[in-house]
Every structure is written in C-alpha cells, then in structure tokens.
Amino acid sequence: METSQEAEFAAFVTERAHTLLKTAYALTGDRHAAEDLVQTALAKAFARWRRIDEPEPYLRRMIYNDFVSGRRSPRSRAEITVAKPPDHAGGRYMESDTALRLLLRDALQTLPPRQRAVLILRYFEDLSVEETAAVLSCRQGTVASQASRALAKLRDLVPQLDWSSDPVGGRR
C-alpha cells in the first residue's frame, strides 16, 4: 500500500474508530468483543483500502455481518464462566435510570444476534428500515418483523420502562 493510502487509513482510524467501537459495544455488550469486531473489520478493510469508496458504511456493514455470522455457531463464541452469578440491584434502586439502563442492556444481550443488530441499526444508529435492510442484506419486511419481535421481547423482559414513548407507539 502506498504511503498516502496508509496515512489516509491511519487518519480514518484515528478519527472514526471510537464511533465504530461504540456501535460494536452496543451489539456485543462486551468491550473486548467489541474491540475484536472493530479490529477484525479494520484489518480486512486495510487490505482493500484503495478500492473502498465510502469507508465508514463499509466498515459498519462488516461489523454487523461479522457479529451476526460469528454468533451462528456456538463453537466460534467464547464462553465466560463464573463461579457465582453477578449481583443485581433490587428493590428501591430498580427505579433509577442507571438500573433501568442496565436492565435494558442485559435484556438486549438475550436477543438473538439478528434482532439485536436490527434494533441497534434502527434505534442506536437511527437508520431507516430501507437502510437497515441494505446493511443486513435482507428484505425490509424482515427488518420490520425482527424489530417488532425484539421490542415485544424487551417489553416483557423490562416492564419497568415507560414504553408509551417507544418508537412504535407503545403497542404491545
């Protein structure tokens, strides 16, 4: 790779890696797994850098696709074992914003990878149904049904949230 292209790649990484890491973290819920996703995508992109017209959308698509495909096979997933489950706040502390965010984050991690990816693209990345379908290489109807199922599951898992202001009008 030419020096100018290397400099261009390095500048892109310096400028946009944090944003890509935030997206990857929203998908994985684990900083180390998010860093691995971003690093893998950047390594693949570096080899093709001169042929990439729009790097950020290209890298985001790689991150989403690697996340979804990496979760299909249990063999490819690292398992973290602990002797004792973590403590969770209960009682009067459950109504705090922080506790609700943690509950929502934990509930989001229980969703299947494609549903999680749809929610992150639609509501974290603020993409339209059409744009989300293009990123995930699926039909718009698939995006809508996956989002609907995922939101229904989240409503069941985190009833403490005020779902009346949710993106689909608080429907059950």
GIRAHU-V538395 format. One record per backbone hydrogen bond with DSSP energy under -0.5 kcal/mol. CO is the residue of the C=O (numbers start at 1). NH is the residue of the N-H. Records with the same first field share a line. If there is no record, write none. Layout:
BEGIN
CO=NH, NH
END
This chain:
BEGIN
2=6
3=7
4=8
5=9
6=10
7=11
8=12
9=13
10=14
11=15
12=16
13=17
16=20
17=21
18=22
19=23
20=24
21=25
22=26
23=27
24=28
25=29
30=34
31=35
32=36
33=37
34=38
35=39
36=40
37=41
38=42
39=43
40=44
41=45
42=46
43=47
44=48
45=48, 49
46=49
48=51, 52
49=52
51=53
53=55
54=58
55=59
56=60
57=61
58=62
59=63
60=64
61=65
62=66
63=67
64=68
65=69
66=70
67=71
68=71
69=72, 73
72=74
73=76
74=77
76=78
79=81
90=93
91=94
92=95
93=96
96=100
97=101
98=102
99=103
100=104
101=105
102=106
103=107
104=108
105=109
106=110
107=110, 111
108=111
112=116
113=117
114=118
115=119
116=120
117=121
118=122
119=123, 124
120=124, 125
121=127
128=132
129=133
130=134
131=135
132=136
133=137, 138
139=143
140=144
141=145
142=146
143=147
144=148
145=149
146=150
147=151
148=152
149=153
150=154
151=155
152=156
153=157
154=158
158=161
161=163
162=165
163=166
166=169
168=171
END
